[in-house]
């Protein structure tokens, strides 16, 4: 039954995106042709519109996920959803999996769009892939400076990409589910908004507290001609207090010198963020089991 829920969501997403993909493709094609052949004004406008479309692609899919979550579970469509012979866990995982599939598809489309935009300037010069090659050479030099392998960098970016989706899904699923619960049900759509404000405030306070109480930091240290990154057990606040707040306009080299060859950045807020994802997962599934729209 979980597969049927995912398939239902995918068909709904496809209907919503059937007009987005052609428009986005047209923007990329216009930028590729008009800007690629150095047409003044029109080419720049087409390039800027394609750039804006690329930047908004992933946020648009996340917003569609929010809309689908609310409509399928709490609007008039929710009556049908809650009459299906599925558990609350299956409803939750259906939204999670379908949302992640659309998020991955949007990411691939955005990456393809970035590649097309990088190719536009090279067409007129007869060097279509020149900008892309320059980009990868720049990435290679940055990784060499950071003493990080390509595999480790890819894993890190994949982790960041995944955490962005999970944290977004955790936030809006918790806010909608709690906001449409018994405590805020009379407020309509104002309930999720109030819960969002409360969750944001709690996360901000927890982030500050974690910076003070969680002894986990990312250490950036000088290592020959580059720098070295390392996770250490310790408080970043301690070094910050030792360095003082005399000059907030220091360069990176001055900051390294003042810090004794390294600088620590607290990771407590990241720990809190991951804990929030876990809490939202169990709390939201439990609250969904209590929903009864019939």
C-alpha positions as CSV (number, residue, x, y, z in Angstrom):
1,X,0.0,0.0,0.0
2,X,2.9,2.3,0.6
3,X,3.8,2.0,-3.1
4,X,0.3,3.1,-4.0
5,X,0.6,6.2,-1.8
6,X,3.9,7.1,-3.4
7,X,2.5,6.6,-6.9
8,X,-0.5,8.8,-6.0
9,X,1.8,11.5,-4.8
10,X,4.0,11.2,-7.9
11,X,1.0,11.6,-10.2
12,X,-0.1,14.7,-8.3
13,X,3.4,16.2,-8.5
14,X,3.5,15.4,-12.2
15,X,0.3,17.3,-12.8
16,X,1.6,20.3,-10.8
17,X,5.0,20.2,-12.6
18,X,3.7,19.6,-16.1
19,X,3.7,23.3,-16.8
20,X,6.9,24.1,-14.9
21,X,9.3,21.8,-16.9
22,X,8.4,23.2,-20.3
23,X,8.7,26.8,-19.2
24,X,12.0,26.1,-17.5
25,X,13.3,24.3,-20.6
26,X,12.2,27.2,-22.8
27,X,14.1,29.7,-20.5
28,X,17.3,27.6,-20.8
29,X,17.0,27.2,-24.6
30,X,16.4,31.0,-24.9
31,X,19.4,31.8,-22.8
32,X,21.6,29.2,-24.7
33,X,20.7,30.7,-28.1
34,X,20.3,34.4,-27.4
35,X,23.1,34.9,-24.9
36,X,25.3,32.3,-26.6
37,X,25.3,34.3,-29.8
38,X,26.0,37.6,-27.9
39,X,22.6,39.2,-28.7
40,X,22.6,42.5,-26.7
41,X,19.9,43.2,-24.1
42,X,17.6,40.3,-25.2
43,X,20.4,37.8,-24.5
44,X,21.1,39.3,-21.1
45,X,17.4,39.2,-20.2
46,X,17.0,35.6,-21.2
47,X,20.1,34.6,-19.2
48,X,18.9,36.4,-16.1
49,X,15.4,34.8,-16.4
50,X,17.0,31.4,-16.8
51,X,19.3,32.0,-13.8
52,X,16.3,33.0,-11.7
53,X,14.4,30.0,-12.8
54,X,17.3,27.7,-11.9
55,X,17.6,29.3,-8.4
56,X,13.8,28.9,-7.8
57,X,13.5,25.3,-9.0
58,X,14.3,23.5,-5.8
59,X,12.5,25.9,-3.5
60,X,9.4,25.5,-5.8
61,X,9.5,21.7,-5.4
62,X,9.8,22.1,-1.6
63,X,6.8,24.4,-1.5
64,X,4.8,22.0,-3.6
65,X,5.7,19.3,-1.1
66,X,4.3,21.5,1.7
67,X,1.1,22.1,-0.3
68,X,0.7,18.4,-1.0
69,X,1.3,17.4,2.7
70,X,-1.4,19.8,3.9
71,X,-4.0,19.0,1.2
72,X,-3.6,15.2,1.3
73,X,-3.7,15.0,5.1
74,X,-5.8,17.9,6.4
75,X,-8.0,19.5,3.6
76,X,-11.0,18.0,1.9
77,X,-8.6,15.5,0.2
78,X,-7.6,14.3,3.7
79,X,-11.0,12.7,4.2
80,X,-10.2,10.3,1.3
81,X,-6.6,9.7,2.5
82,X,-7.6,8.8,6.0
83,X,-10.2,6.3,4.8
84,X,-7.6,4.3,3.0
85,X,-6.5,1.0,4.7
86,X,-3.0,2.4,5.6
87,X,-1.3,3.2,8.9
88,X,-0.1,6.7,10.0
89,X,3.4,5.5,9.5
90,X,2.7,4.6,5.8
91,X,1.1,8.0,5.2
92,X,4.1,9.7,6.7
93,X,6.7,7.7,4.8
94,X,4.7,8.1,1.6
95,X,5.0,11.8,1.8
96,X,8.7,11.6,2.8
97,X,9.7,9.3,0.0
98,X,7.7,11.0,-2.7
99,X,9.0,14.4,-1.6
100,X,12.6,13.1,-1.7
101,X,12.1,11.7,-5.2
102,X,10.9,15.1,-6.4
103,X,13.7,16.9,-4.6
104,X,16.2,14.7,-6.3
105,X,14.6,15.3,-9.7
106,X,14.6,19.0,-9.1
107,X,18.2,18.9,-8.1
108,X,19.2,17.1,-11.3
109,X,17.2,19.6,-13.4
110,X,18.9,22.5,-11.6
111,X,22.4,21.0,-12.1
112,X,21.6,20.5,-15.8
113,X,20.4,24.1,-15.9
114,X,23.6,25.4,-14.3
115,X,25.6,23.4,-16.9
116,X,23.6,25.0,-19.7
117,X,24.1,28.5,-18.3
118,X,27.8,27.9,-18.1
119,X,27.9,26.8,-21.7
120,X,26.2,30.0,-23.0
121,X,29.3,32.2,-22.8
122,X,31.4,29.6,-24.6
123,X,29.2,29.1,-27.7
124,X,30.1,32.3,-29.4
125,X,33.9,31.7,-28.8
126,X,33.7,28.1,-30.1
127,X,34.6,26.7,-26.6
128,X,31.3,25.3,-25.4
129,X,32.6,23.4,-22.4
130,X,35.3,25.9,-21.5
131,X,33.5,27.4,-18.5
132,X,32.6,24.0,-17.1
133,X,36.3,22.8,-17.3
134,X,37.4,26.0,-15.6
135,X,34.8,25.4,-12.8
136,X,36.1,21.9,-12.2
137,X,39.7,23.1,-12.2
138,X,38.7,25.7,-9.6
139,X,37.0,23.0,-7.5
140,X,40.1,20.8,-7.7
141,X,42.4,23.7,-6.5
142,X,40.0,24.4,-3.6
143,X,40.0,20.8,-2.5
144,X,43.8,20.7,-2.7
145,X,44.0,23.8,-0.6
146,X,41.6,22.2,2.0
147,X,43.5,18.8,1.9
148,X,40.2,17.0,1.1
149,X,39.8,14.2,-1.4
150,X,37.2,14.4,-4.1
151,X,35.4,11.4,-2.6
152,X,35.2,13.0,0.8
153,X,34.0,16.3,-0.7
154,X,31.3,14.4,-2.7
155,X,30.1,12.6,0.5
156,X,30.0,15.9,2.4
157,X,27.9,17.6,-0.3
158,X,25.6,14.7,-0.5
159,X,25.2,14.8,3.2
160,X,24.4,18.5,3.2
161,X,22.0,18.0,0.3
162,X,20.2,15.3,2.2
163,X,20.1,17.2,5.5
164,X,18.6,20.2,3.7
165,X,15.6,18.1,2.5
166,X,15.2,16.2,5.8
167,X,15.3,19.4,7.9
168,X,12.8,21.1,5.6
169,X,10.5,18.1,5.6
170,X,10.8,17.8,9.4
171,X,10.0,21.4,9.9
172,X,6.9,21.7,7.7
173,X,5.5,18.3,8.6
174,X,5.8,19.0,12.4
175,X,4.4,22.5,12.0
176,X,1.4,21.4,9.9
177,X,0.7,18.3,12.0
178,X,0.9,20.1,15.3
179,X,-0.8,23.3,14.0
180,X,-3.8,21.3,12.8
181,X,-4.0,19.3,16.0
182,X,-6.5,19.8,18.8
183,X,-4.7,22.7,20.5
184,X,-4.6,24.9,17.4
185,X,-7.3,23.4,15.2
186,X,-9.7,26.3,15.6
187,X,-7.2,28.7,14.1
188,X,-7.2,27.1,10.7
189,X,-4.0,27.9,8.8
190,X,-3.0,30.2,11.6
191,X,-2.2,27.1,13.7
192,X,0.8,25.9,11.6
193,X,2.1,29.4,11.4
194,X,2.0,29.8,15.2
195,X,3.8,26.5,15.6
196,X,6.4,27.5,13.1
197,X,7.1,30.7,15.1
198,X,7.4,28.7,18.3
199,X,9.6,26.0,16.7
200,X,11.9,28.7,15.2
201,X,12.2,30.5,18.6
202,X,13.0,27.2,20.4
203,X,15.6,26.3,17.8
204,X,17.2,29.7,18.1
205,X,17.5,29.4,21.8
206,X,18.6,25.8,21.6
207,X,21.3,26.8,19.1
208,X,22.7,29.4,21.5
209,X,22.6,27.0,24.4
210,X,24.3,24.2,22.3
211,X,27.1,26.6,21.4
212,X,27.7,27.1,25.2
213,X,27.2,23.5,26.4
214,X,28.1,21.1,23.6
215,X,31.9,20.5,23.4
216,X,32.1,19.8,19.7
217,X,33.9,22.0,17.2
218,X,35.3,22.1,13.6
219,X,38.9,23.1,13.8
220,X,40.5,24.9,10.8
221,X,44.3,24.8,11.1
222,X,47.1,25.9,8.9
223,X,48.9,22.9,7.2
224,X,51.7,23.9,4.9
225,X,50.4,25.7,1.9
226,X,46.8,24.9,2.7
227,X,44.5,24.3,5.6
228,X,43.4,21.2,7.5
229,X,39.9,20.5,8.8
230,X,39.3,18.4,11.9
231,X,36.4,17.6,14.3
232,X,37.6,18.1,17.8
233,X,36.0,17.8,21.3
234,X,36.1,21.3,22.8
235,X,34.3,24.5,23.2
236,X,34.7,27.1,20.4
237,X,33.6,29.7,22.9
238,X,36.7,29.2,25.0
239,X,39.0,30.2,22.1
240,X,36.7,33.1,21.2
241,X,37.0,34.4,24.7
242,X,40.8,34.0,24.7
243,X,41.0,35.9,21.4
244,X,38.7,38.6,22.6
245,X,36.4,40.9,20.5
246,X,38.9,43.7,19.8
247,X,38.6,43.7,16.0
248,X,35.7,42.2,14.1
249,X,37.1,43.2,10.7
250,X,40.1,40.8,10.8
251,X,41.3,39.0,7.7
252,X,41.5,35.2,7.7
253,X,45.3,35.3,8.1
254,X,45.0,37.7,11.1
255,X,42.4,35.4,12.6
256,X,44.6,32.4,12.3
257,X,47.6,34.2,13.8
258,X,45.5,35.4,16.7
259,X,44.1,32.0,17.3
260,X,47.5,30.3,17.4
261,X,47.4,28.7,14.0
262,X,43.8,27.4,14.1
263,X,40.3,28.6,14.6
264,X,37.4,26.5,16.1
265,X,33.8,26.8,15.0
266,X,31.1,25.3,17.2
267,X,29.0,22.5,15.9
268,X,26.4,22.4,18.6
269,X,23.7,23.9,16.4
270,X,24.3,21.1,13.9
271,X,23.8,18.5,16.6
272,X,20.6,20.3,17.6
273,X,19.4,20.4,14.0
274,X,19.9,16.6,13.7
275,X,18.2,16.0,17.0
276,X,15.2,18.1,15.7
277,X,14.9,15.9,12.6
278,X,14.8,12.8,14.8
279,X,12.3,14.3,17.2
280,X,10.1,15.5,14.3
281,X,10.1,12.1,12.7
282,X,8.7,10.3,15.8
283,X,6.5,13.1,17.0
284,X,4.8,13.7,13.7
285,X,4.1,10.0,13.0
286,X,2.6,9.7,16.5
287,X,0.3,12.7,15.9
288,X,-0.8,11.5,12.5
289,X,-2.1,8.4,14.1
290,X,-4.5,10.6,16.2
291,X,-5.9,12.4,13.1
292,X,-9.6,11.6,12.4
293,X,-11.3,13.6,9.7
294,X,-14.1,11.1,9.0
